[in-house]
Amino acid sequence: MATIKVKQTISRIGVPKDQKRTLDALGLTKMHRVVEHEDTPSIRGLIRKVNHLVTVVE
């Protein structure tokens, strides 16, 4: 299955608690870290929820 790489580009300070939990679910705990997940609709939904904090790396 295809994979997708996600990088946190904006700090999580000051964001709502549910968005912090979404970043934790994606495995993003520090800025400029890159994690790799399978490209599934559930992962895409998590990325869409915090799209202002992360970027998708190709």
PyMOL Python script that loads the backbone (N, CA, C, O; Angstrom):
from pymol import cmd

cmd.read_pdbstr("""\
ATOM      1  N   MET A   1       0.842  -1.186   0.000  1.00  0.00           N
ATOM      2  CA  MET A   1       0.000   0.000   0.000  1.00  0.00           C
ATOM      3  C   MET A   1       0.887   1.248   0.000  1.00  0.00           C
ATOM      4  O   MET A   1       2.022   1.215   0.474  1.00  0.00           O
ATOM      5  N   ALA A   2       0.361   2.328  -0.529  1.00  0.00           N
ATOM      6  CA  ALA A   2       1.110   3.578  -0.612  1.00  0.00           C
ATOM      7  C   ALA A   2       1.299   4.169   0.783  1.00  0.00           C
ATOM      8  O   ALA A   2       0.502   3.938   1.693  1.00  0.00           O
ATOM      9  N   THR A   3       2.372   4.933   0.920  1.00  0.00           N
ATOM     10  CA  THR A   3       2.644   5.594   2.194  1.00  0.00           C
ATOM     11  C   THR A   3       2.615   7.102   1.994  1.00  0.00           C
ATOM     12  O   THR A   3       2.720   7.609   0.877  1.00  0.00           O
ATOM     13  N   ILE A   4       2.470   7.792   3.100  1.00  0.00           N
ATOM     14  CA  ILE A   4       2.423   9.252   3.089  1.00  0.00           C
ATOM     15  C   ILE A   4       3.313   9.754   4.227  1.00  0.00           C
ATOM     16  O   ILE A   4       3.264   9.226   5.338  1.00  0.00           O
ATOM     17  N   LYS A   5       4.126  10.776   3.945  1.00  0.00           N
ATOM     18  CA  LYS A   5       5.006  11.359   4.956  1.00  0.00           C
ATOM     19  C   LYS A   5       4.434  12.697   5.395  1.00  0.00           C
ATOM     20  O   LYS A   5       4.045  13.524   4.570  1.00  0.00           O
ATOM     21  N   VAL A   6       4.390  12.896   6.707  1.00  0.00           N
ATOM     22  CA  VAL A   6       3.809  14.105   7.279  1.00  0.00           C
ATOM     23  C   VAL A   6       4.847  14.772   8.163  1.00  0.00           C
ATOM     24  O   VAL A   6       5.526  14.109   8.947  1.00  0.00           O
ATOM     25  N   LYS A   7       4.968  16.093   8.035  1.00  0.00           N
ATOM     26  CA  LYS A   7       5.928  16.863   8.818  1.00  0.00           C
ATOM     27  C   LYS A   7       5.192  17.970   9.557  1.00  0.00           C
ATOM     28  O   LYS A   7       4.381  18.684   8.966  1.00  0.00           O
ATOM     29  N   GLN A   8       5.473  18.117  10.856  1.00  0.00           N
ATOM     30  CA  GLN A   8       4.885  19.210  11.630  1.00  0.00           C
ATOM     31  C   GLN A   8       5.707  20.463  11.395  1.00  0.00           C
ATOM     32  O   GLN A   8       6.919  20.468  11.609  1.00  0.00           O
ATOM     33  N   THR A   9       5.037  21.541  10.948  1.00  0.00           N
ATOM     34  CA  THR A   9       5.757  22.766  10.611  1.00  0.00           C
ATOM     35  C   THR A   9       5.430  23.926  11.543  1.00  0.00           C
ATOM     36  O   THR A   9       6.198  24.885  11.622  1.00  0.00           O
ATOM     37  N   ILE A  10       4.309  23.855  12.248  1.00  0.00           N
ATOM     38  CA  ILE A  10       3.895  24.930  13.154  1.00  0.00           C
ATOM     39  C   ILE A  10       3.820  24.357  14.565  1.00  0.00           C
ATOM     40  O   ILE A  10       3.467  23.192  14.751  1.00  0.00           O
ATOM     41  N   SER A  11       4.150  25.175  15.549  1.00  0.00           N
ATOM     42  CA  SER A  11       4.140  24.738  16.939  1.00  0.00           C
ATOM     43  C   SER A  11       2.732  24.390  17.398  1.00  0.00           C
ATOM     44  O   SER A  11       1.748  24.940  16.903  1.00  0.00           O
ATOM     45  N   ARG A  12       2.651  23.465  18.354  1.00  0.00           N
ATOM     46  CA  ARG A  12       1.360  23.055  18.909  1.00  0.00           C
ATOM     47  C   ARG A  12       0.951  23.909  20.104  1.00  0.00           C
ATOM     48  O   ARG A  12      -0.102  23.679  20.698  1.00  0.00           O
ATOM     49  N   ILE A  13       1.775  24.892  20.460  1.00  0.00           N
ATOM     50  CA  ILE A  13       1.452  25.769  21.589  1.00  0.00           C
ATOM     51  C   ILE A  13       0.258  26.639  21.218  1.00  0.00           C
ATOM     52  O   ILE A  13       0.254  27.292  20.175  1.00  0.00           O
ATOM     53  N   GLY A  14      -0.746  26.641  22.075  1.00  0.00           N
ATOM     54  CA  GLY A  14      -1.906  27.488  21.875  1.00  0.00           C
ATOM     55  C   GLY A  14      -3.009  26.892  21.013  1.00  0.00           C
ATOM     56  O   GLY A  14      -4.027  27.547  20.789  1.00  0.00           O
ATOM     57  N   VAL A  15      -2.835  25.667  20.523  1.00  0.00           N
ATOM     58  CA  VAL A  15      -3.904  25.056  19.727  1.00  0.00           C
ATOM     59  C   VAL A  15      -4.850  24.295  20.656  1.00  0.00           C
ATOM     60  O   VAL A  15      -4.453  23.917  21.758  1.00  0.00           O
ATOM     61  N   PRO A  16      -6.080  24.066  20.236  1.00  0.00           N
ATOM     62  CA  PRO A  16      -7.032  23.346  21.083  1.00  0.00           C
ATOM     63  C   PRO A  16      -6.564  21.925  21.412  1.00  0.00           C
ATOM     64  O   PRO A  16      -5.760  21.332  20.693  1.00  0.00           O
ATOM     65  N   LYS A  17      -7.089  21.406  22.510  1.00  0.00           N
ATOM     66  CA  LYS A  17      -6.663  20.100  23.004  1.00  0.00           C
ATOM     67  C   LYS A  17      -6.944  18.976  22.009  1.00  0.00           C
ATOM     68  O   LYS A  17      -6.155  18.037  21.907  1.00  0.00           O
ATOM     69  N   ASP A  18      -8.049  19.056  21.276  1.00  0.00           N
ATOM     70  CA  ASP A  18      -8.358  17.988  20.325  1.00  0.00           C
ATOM     71  C   ASP A  18      -7.351  17.954  19.179  1.00  0.00           C
ATOM     72  O   ASP A  18      -7.057  16.882  18.650  1.00  0.00           O
ATOM     73  N   GLN A  19      -6.818  19.116  18.788  1.00  0.00           N
ATOM     74  CA  GLN A  19      -5.803  19.138  17.744  1.00  0.00           C
ATOM     75  C   GLN A  19      -4.470  18.604  18.265  1.00  0.00           C
ATOM     76  O   GLN A  19      -3.722  17.978  17.513  1.00  0.00           O
ATOM     77  N   LYS A  20      -4.164  18.843  19.536  1.00  0.00           N
ATOM     78  CA  LYS A  20      -2.955  18.268  20.129  1.00  0.00           C
ATOM     79  C   LYS A  20      -3.055  16.746  20.151  1.00  0.00           C
ATOM     80  O   LYS A  20      -2.075  16.049  19.887  1.00  0.00           O
ATOM     81  N   ARG A  21      -4.245  16.233  20.466  1.00  0.00           N
ATOM     82  CA  ARG A  21      -4.449  14.780  20.466  1.00  0.00           C
ATOM     83  C   ARG A  21      -4.335  14.206  19.059  1.00  0.00           C
ATOM     84  O   ARG A  21      -3.852  13.088  18.880  1.00  0.00           O
ATOM     85  N   THR A  22      -4.773  14.955  18.075  1.00  0.00           N
ATOM     86  CA  THR A  22      -4.649  14.509  16.687  1.00  0.00           C
ATOM     87  C   THR A  22      -3.183  14.425  16.284  1.00  0.00           C
ATOM     88  O   THR A  22      -2.773  13.472  15.622  1.00  0.00           O
ATOM     89  N   LEU A  23      -2.389  15.421  16.682  1.00  0.00           N
ATOM     90  CA  LEU A  23      -0.949  15.372  16.399  1.00  0.00           C
ATOM     91  C   LEU A  23      -0.308  14.176  17.096  1.00  0.00           C
ATOM     92  O   LEU A  23       0.558  13.514  16.524  1.00  0.00           O
ATOM     93  N   ASP A  24      -0.729  13.898  18.326  1.00  0.00           N
ATOM     94  CA  ASP A  24      -0.211  12.727  19.040  1.00  0.00           C
ATOM     95  C   ASP A  24      -0.587  11.443  18.316  1.00  0.00           C
ATOM     96  O   ASP A  24       0.226  10.523  18.230  1.00  0.00           O
ATOM     97  N   ALA A  25      -1.808  11.369  17.796  1.00  0.00           N
ATOM     98  CA  ALA A  25      -2.256  10.184  17.072  1.00  0.00           C
ATOM     99  C   ALA A  25      -1.450   9.981  15.796  1.00  0.00           C
ATOM    100  O   ALA A  25      -1.231   8.850  15.363  1.00  0.00           O
ATOM    101  N   LEU A  26      -1.012  11.081  15.200  1.00  0.00           N
ATOM    102  CA  LEU A  26      -0.172  10.981  14.010  1.00  0.00           C
ATOM    103  C   LEU A  26       1.287  10.672  14.357  1.00  0.00           C
ATOM    104  O   LEU A  26       2.076  10.335  13.474  1.00  0.00           O
ATOM    105  N   GLY A  27       1.642  10.785  15.626  1.00  0.00           N
ATOM    106  CA  GLY A  27       3.017  10.523  16.046  1.00  0.00           C
ATOM    107  C   GLY A  27       3.914  11.731  15.973  1.00  0.00           C
ATOM    108  O   GLY A  27       5.138  11.597  15.997  1.00  0.00           O
ATOM    109  N   LEU A  28       3.330  12.907  15.885  1.00  0.00           N
ATOM    110  CA  LEU A  28       4.099  14.143  15.789  1.00  0.00           C
ATOM    111  C   LEU A  28       4.162  14.793  17.162  1.00  0.00           C
ATOM    112  O   LEU A  28       3.176  15.355  17.639  1.00  0.00           O
ATOM    113  N   THR A  29       5.330  14.713  17.797  1.00  0.00           N
ATOM    114  CA  THR A  29       5.483  15.259  19.135  1.00  0.00           C
ATOM    115  C   THR A  29       6.372  16.490  19.167  1.00  0.00           C
ATOM    116  O   THR A  29       6.300  17.275  20.113  1.00  0.00           O
ATOM    117  N   LYS A  30       7.203  16.674  18.159  1.00  0.00           N
ATOM    118  CA  LYS A  30       8.090  17.839  18.092  1.00  0.00           C
ATOM    119  C   LYS A  30       8.058  18.416  16.688  1.00  0.00           C
ATOM    120  O   LYS A  30       7.719  17.732  15.723  1.00  0.00           O
ATOM    121  N   MET A  31       8.417  19.683  16.595  1.00  0.00           N
ATOM    122  CA  MET A  31       8.421  20.338  15.292  1.00  0.00           C
ATOM    123  C   MET A  31       9.515  19.774  14.400  1.00  0.00           C
ATOM    124  O   MET A  31      10.555  19.311  14.869  1.00  0.00           O
ATOM    125  N   HIS A  32       9.249  19.826  13.102  1.00  0.00           N
ATOM    126  CA  HIS A  32      10.172  19.410  12.046  1.00  0.00           C
ATOM    127  C   HIS A  32      10.480  17.919  12.064  1.00  0.00           C
ATOM    128  O   HIS A  32      11.455  17.477  11.457  1.00  0.00           O
ATOM    129  N   ARG A  33       9.653  17.143  12.758  1.00  0.00           N
ATOM    130  CA  ARG A  33       9.777  15.690  12.704  1.00  0.00           C
ATOM    131  C   ARG A  33       8.924  15.180  11.551  1.00  0.00           C
ATOM    132  O   ARG A  33       7.859  15.728  11.268  1.00  0.00           O
ATOM    133  N   VAL A  34       9.395  14.135  10.892  1.00  0.00           N
ATOM    134  CA  VAL A  34       8.668  13.533   9.780  1.00  0.00           C
ATOM    135  C   VAL A  34       8.285  12.113  10.177  1.00  0.00           C
ATOM    136  O   VAL A  34       9.127  11.337  10.629  1.00  0.00           O
ATOM    137  N   VAL A  35       7.014  11.780  10.005  1.00  0.00           N
ATOM    138  CA  VAL A  35       6.529  10.428  10.263  1.00  0.00           C
ATOM    139  C   VAL A  35       5.915   9.892   8.982  1.00  0.00           C
ATOM    140  O   VAL A  35       5.455  10.654   8.131  1.00  0.00           O
ATOM    141  N   GLU A  36       5.914   8.572   8.855  1.00  0.00           N
ATOM    142  CA  GLU A  36       5.400   7.927   7.661  1.00  0.00           C
ATOM    143  C   GLU A  36       4.254   7.000   8.054  1.00  0.00           C
ATOM    144  O   GLU A  36       4.390   6.182   8.964  1.00  0.00           O
ATOM    145  N   HIS A  37       3.120   7.137   7.358  1.00  0.00           N
ATOM    146  CA  HIS A  37       1.935   6.325   7.609  1.00  0.00           C
ATOM    147  C   HIS A  37       1.450   5.746   6.298  1.00  0.00           C
ATOM    148  O   HIS A  37       1.801   6.235   5.224  1.00  0.00           O
ATOM    149  N   GLU A  38       0.634   4.692   6.389  1.00  0.00           N
ATOM    150  CA  GLU A  38      -0.036   4.197   5.201  1.00  0.00           C
ATOM    151  C   GLU A  38      -1.085   5.215   4.767  1.00  0.00           C
ATOM    152  O   GLU A  38      -1.696   5.884   5.601  1.00  0.00           O
ATOM    153  N   ASP A  39      -1.283   5.325   3.477  1.00  0.00           N
ATOM    154  CA  ASP A  39      -2.219   6.304   2.936  1.00  0.00           C
ATOM    155  C   ASP A  39      -3.629   5.722   2.977  1.00  0.00           C
ATOM    156  O   ASP A  39      -4.094   5.112   2.014  1.00  0.00           O
ATOM    157  N   THR A  40      -4.302   5.926   4.118  1.00  0.00           N
ATOM    158  CA  THR A  40      -5.662   5.438   4.303  1.00  0.00           C
ATOM    159  C   THR A  40      -6.594   6.629   4.513  1.00  0.00           C
ATOM    160  O   THR A  40      -6.131   7.721   4.843  1.00  0.00           O
ATOM    161  N   PRO A  41      -7.888   6.436   4.329  1.00  0.00           N
ATOM    162  CA  PRO A  41      -8.825   7.546   4.549  1.00  0.00           C
ATOM    163  C   PRO A  41      -8.806   8.076   5.980  1.00  0.00           C
ATOM    164  O   PRO A  41      -9.015   9.271   6.189  1.00  0.00           O
ATOM    165  N   SER A  42      -8.563   7.219   6.966  1.00  0.00           N
ATOM    166  CA  SER A  42      -8.530   7.696   8.350  1.00  0.00           C
ATOM    167  C   SER A  42      -7.320   8.596   8.601  1.00  0.00           C
ATOM    168  O   SER A  42      -7.437   9.603   9.299  1.00  0.00           O
ATOM    169  N   ILE A  43      -6.174   8.249   8.048  1.00  0.00           N
ATOM    170  CA  ILE A  43      -4.982   9.091   8.187  1.00  0.00           C
ATOM    171  C   ILE A  43      -5.191  10.407   7.444  1.00  0.00           C
ATOM    172  O   ILE A  43      -4.803  11.468   7.933  1.00  0.00           O
ATOM    173  N   ARG A  44      -5.803  10.338   6.265  1.00  0.00           N
ATOM    174  CA  ARG A  44      -6.094  11.568   5.510  1.00  0.00           C
ATOM    175  C   ARG A  44      -7.013  12.493   6.314  1.00  0.00           C
ATOM    176  O   ARG A  44      -6.854  13.713   6.271  1.00  0.00           O
ATOM    177  N   GLY A  45      -7.968  11.920   7.044  1.00  0.00           N
ATOM    178  CA  GLY A  45      -8.865  12.722   7.870  1.00  0.00           C
ATOM    179  C   GLY A  45      -8.136  13.402   9.014  1.00  0.00           C
ATOM    180  O   GLY A  45      -8.416  14.556   9.342  1.00  0.00           O
ATOM    181  N   LEU A  46      -7.187  12.675   9.629  1.00  0.00           N
ATOM    182  CA  LEU A  46      -6.390  13.281  10.699  1.00  0.00           C
ATOM    183  C   LEU A  46      -5.547  14.428  10.163  1.00  0.00           C
ATOM    184  O   LEU A  46      -5.426  15.473  10.801  1.00  0.00           O
ATOM    185  N   ILE A  47      -4.970  14.227   8.995  1.00  0.00           N
ATOM    186  CA  ILE A  47      -4.144  15.280   8.386  1.00  0.00           C
ATOM    187  C   ILE A  47      -5.007  16.483   8.034  1.00  0.00           C
ATOM    188  O   ILE A  47      -4.583  17.623   8.221  1.00  0.00           O
ATOM    189  N   ARG A  48      -6.208  16.243   7.528  1.00  0.00           N
ATOM    190  CA  ARG A  48      -7.099  17.342   7.162  1.00  0.00           C
ATOM    191  C   ARG A  48      -7.498  18.158   8.380  1.00  0.00           C
ATOM    192  O   ARG A  48      -7.701  19.368   8.277  1.00  0.00           O
ATOM    193  N   LYS A  49      -7.613  17.505   9.540  1.00  0.00           N
ATOM    194  CA  LYS A  49      -8.015  18.218  10.752  1.00  0.00           C
ATOM    195  C   LYS A  49      -6.939  19.201  11.225  1.00  0.00           C
ATOM    196  O   LYS A  49      -7.260  20.249  11.784  1.00  0.00           O
ATOM    197  N   VAL A  50      -5.671  18.865  11.002  1.00  0.00           N
ATOM    198  CA  VAL A  50      -4.569  19.728  11.455  1.00  0.00           C
ATOM    199  C   VAL A  50      -3.735  20.213  10.270  1.00  0.00           C
ATOM    200  O   VAL A  50      -2.523  20.389  10.393  1.00  0.00           O
ATOM    201  N   ASN A  51      -4.382  20.428   9.121  1.00  0.00           N
ATOM    202  CA  ASN A  51      -3.634  20.788   7.920  1.00  0.00           C
ATOM    203  C   ASN A  51      -2.936  22.137   8.043  1.00  0.00           C
ATOM    204  O   ASN A  51      -2.013  22.411   7.276  1.00  0.00           O
ATOM    205  N   HIS A  52      -3.347  22.991   8.983  1.00  0.00           N
ATOM    206  CA  HIS A  52      -2.682  24.283   9.180  1.00  0.00           C
ATOM    207  C   HIS A  52      -1.409  24.132  10.020  1.00  0.00           C
ATOM    208  O   HIS A  52      -0.637  25.084  10.138  1.00  0.00           O
ATOM    209  N   LEU A  53      -1.179  22.953  10.603  1.00  0.00           N
ATOM    210  CA  LEU A  53       0.010  22.711  11.431  1.00  0.00           C
ATOM    211  C   LEU A  53       1.023  21.795  10.767  1.00  0.00           C
ATOM    212  O   LEU A  53       2.180  21.755  11.186  1.00  0.00           O
ATOM    213  N   VAL A  54       0.615  21.058   9.742  1.00  0.00           N
ATOM    214  CA  VAL A  54       1.482  20.049   9.125  1.00  0.00           C
ATOM    215  C   VAL A  54       1.557  20.267   7.617  1.00  0.00           C
ATOM    216  O   VAL A  54       0.747  20.979   7.024  1.00  0.00           O
ATOM    217  N   THR A  55       2.568  19.622   7.019  1.00  0.00           N
ATOM    218  CA  THR A  55       2.663  19.569   5.561  1.00  0.00           C
ATOM    219  C   THR A  55       2.917  18.130   5.175  1.00  0.00           C
ATOM    220  O   THR A  55       3.486  17.352   5.941  1.00  0.00           O
ATOM    221  N   VAL A  56       2.483  17.789   3.967  1.00  0.00           N
ATOM    222  CA  VAL A  56       2.725  16.454   3.431  1.00  0.00           C
ATOM    223  C   VAL A  56       3.996  16.524   2.612  1.00  0.00           C
ATOM    224  O   VAL A  56       4.100  17.326   1.684  1.00  0.00           O
ATOM    225  N   VAL A  57       4.972  15.681   2.952  1.00  0.00           N
ATOM    226  CA  VAL A  57       6.273  15.676   2.294  1.00  0.00           C
ATOM    227  C   VAL A  57       6.243  14.603   1.209  1.00  0.00           C
ATOM    228  O   VAL A  57       5.810  13.478   1.455  1.00  0.00           O
ATOM    229  N   GLU A  58       6.697  14.947   0.025  1.00  0.00           N
ATOM    230  CA  GLU A  58       6.732  13.965  -1.070  1.00  0.00           C
ATOM    231  C   GLU A  58       8.059  13.278  -1.144  1.00  0.00           C
ATOM    232  O   GLU A  58       8.263  12.422  -2.006  1.00  0.00           O
TER     233      GLU A  58
END
""", "prot")
cmd.dss("prot")
cmd.show_as("cartoon", "prot")
cmd.util.cbc("prot")
cmd.orient("prot")
